[in-house]
Amino acid sequence: MKLNLTRDLCFFDLEATGLNVIRDRIVQIAIIKYSKKDKAPEQLTLLVNPGIPISEEAMEVHGITPKMLANKPTFQQVGQKIFDFIGNSDLAGYNSNRFDVPMLMEEFARVGIEFDVSKRRLIDVQRVFYKMEPRTLKAALRFYCGKELENAHDALADVQATIDVFKGQLEKYDGVDLIDADGNVIEAPIKNDMQVIHDFTSDLKTIDATQRLKYDQNKVVVFNFGKYQGKPVAETLYKDRQYYNWILNKEFSSQVKQIVKRLVKEYGKEQRNG
């Protein structure tokens, strides 16, 4: 199936030293880039020396050892190459909104590259799957494609499986209505349209992967932690610059920092123009 694209789309997968998107580091990245111009997909696969220990649990999952990474480049050395390869593409992956996207943002931030996702469509294939058929990637590949997943937790094998599952989802759910948990009928939510998929899979309550920020009932971004929990982020931080600077300088994700900087800037502009 041909993907209906209005912007390039990068499917990607990360293997890492652990599961903490702020503290852990990437050890392998694989990207397959689909062009809106219908060119042949491009591929980038890299092993990365993380500079920190790999947890035993992570090594049991992906099988990548420190010895395998000893002579590999650091993210500092390959970050610009990855950034240039992705370009202005939308991003897609499996559980990517919760793990791969925020971890990649953190890695870019450490080397001084701002990786802004606010203008990109984020396609999380797992969220399509979990909403329509709650299972694992292995089960998803079997269910949608009739295939068995070989070399699981190798980044390139996983990202290729994710592409196959996504195409299978587009075919299986073409024209299929969804009845949600409240009994409401959502008419044909899955279409070969990246904006439609982005809207369908986006979590409208939480905003960042670490769940520090969320929308309230009025669609205002509010704090989901601390002394200002439930208070509007933009207005609060515009007035309390000490707390704003505290967030920017403490161990919050680069995603949170990007969001609060944008919100405060927009709020300040509204105040000056109002």
Long-range contacts (C-beta under 8 A, 24 or more apart in sequence): 1-167, 1-170, 1-171, 1-192, 2-38, 3-34, 3-167, 3-170, 3-192, 3-194, 4-192, 4-193, 4-194, 5-34, 5-35, 5-36, 5-194, 6-36, 6-194, 6-195, 7-36, 7-88, 7-89, 7-90, 7-121, 7-194, 8-33, 8-34, 8-35, 8-36, 8-87, 8-88, 8-89, 8-90, 9-33, 9-34, 9-36, 9-89, 9-90, 9-91, 9-92, 9-123, 9-194, 10-34, 10-85, 10-86, 10-89, 10-90, 10-91, 10-92, 11-92, 11-93, 11-159, 11-162, 11-163, 11-166, 12-86, 12-91, 12-92, 12-93, 12-96, 12-100, 12-104, 12-159, 13-93, 13-94, 13-96, 13-100, 13-155, 13-156, 13-158, 13-159, 13-162, 14-99, 14-100, 14-103, 14-104, 14-155, 15-58, 15-61, 15-62, 15-64, 15-153, 15-154, 15-155, 16-50, 16-58, 16-103, 17-50, 17-52, 17-53, 17-54, 17-55, 17-58, 18-54, 18-55, 18-57, 18-58, 19-58, 19-99, 21-99, 21-102, 21-103, 21-106, 21-209, 21-210, 21-253, 22-106, 22-210, 22-251, 22-252, 22-253, 24-50, 24-52, 24-55, 24-58, 24-103, 25-50, 25-51, 25-52, 25-75, 25-107, 26-50, 26-75, 26-103, 26-104, 26-107, 27-54, 27-58, 27-62, 27-64, 27-69, 28-62, 28-64, 28-155, 29-82, 29-104, 29-155, 30-155, 30-156, 30-158, 30-159, 31-82, 31-85, 31-86, 31-159, 32-159, 32-160, 32-163, 33-85, 33-86, 33-89, 42-85, 43-156, 44-81, 44-82, 44-85, 45-155, 45-156, 46-72, 46-73, 46-78, 46-81, 46-82, 47-72, 48-72, 48-73, 48-74, 48-75, 48-78, 49-73, 49-74, 50-74, 50-75, 61-153, 62-153, 62-154, 62-155, 63-153, 63-154, 75-107, 75-110, 75-111, 76-110, 76-111, 79-107, 79-108, 79-111, 79-113, 80-113, 83-108, 83-113, 83-115, 88-120, 89-120, 90-120, 90-121, 90-122, 90-123, 90-194, 90-198, 91-117, 91-120, 91-121, 91-122, 91-123, 92-122, 92-123, 92-124, 92-125, 92-162, 92-166, 93-123, 93-124, 93-125, 93-159, 93-162, 94-124, 94-125, 94-126, 94-137, 94-158, 94-161, 94-162, 94-165, 95-124, 95-126, 96-122, 96-123, 96-124, 96-125, 96-126, 97-122, 97-124, 97-127, 97-201, 97-203, 97-209, 98-124, 98-209, 99-209, 101-209, 101-255, 102-208, 102-209, 102-210, 102-253, 102-254, 102-255, 105-253, 105-254, 105-255, 105-258, 106-253, 106-254, 108-254, 109-254, 109-257, 114-258, 115-254, 116-258, 117-255, 118-258, 118-259, 118-262, 121-194, 121-195, 121-197, 121-198, 122-198, 122-201, 122-202, 123-166, 123-194, 123-197, 123-198, 123-201, 124-201, 125-162, 125-165, 125-166, 125-169, 127-200, 127-201, 127-203, 128-166, 128-169, 128-173, 128-190, 128-197, 128-200, 128-201, 129-165, 129-169, 131-178, 131-200, 131-201, 132-169, 132-173, 132-178, 132-190, 137-161, 137-162, 137-165, 140-165, 140-168, 141-165, 143-168, 144-168, 144-169, 144-172, 207-259, 208-253, 208-255, 208-256, 208-259, 209-253, 209-255, 210-252, 210-253, 210-255, 210-256, 212-252, 212-253, 212-256, 213-256, 213-259, 213-260, 221-259, 221-263, 233-259, 233-260, 233-263, 234-263, 234-264, 234-266, 234-267, 235-267, 237-263, 237-264, 238-264, 238-267, 238-268, 238-271
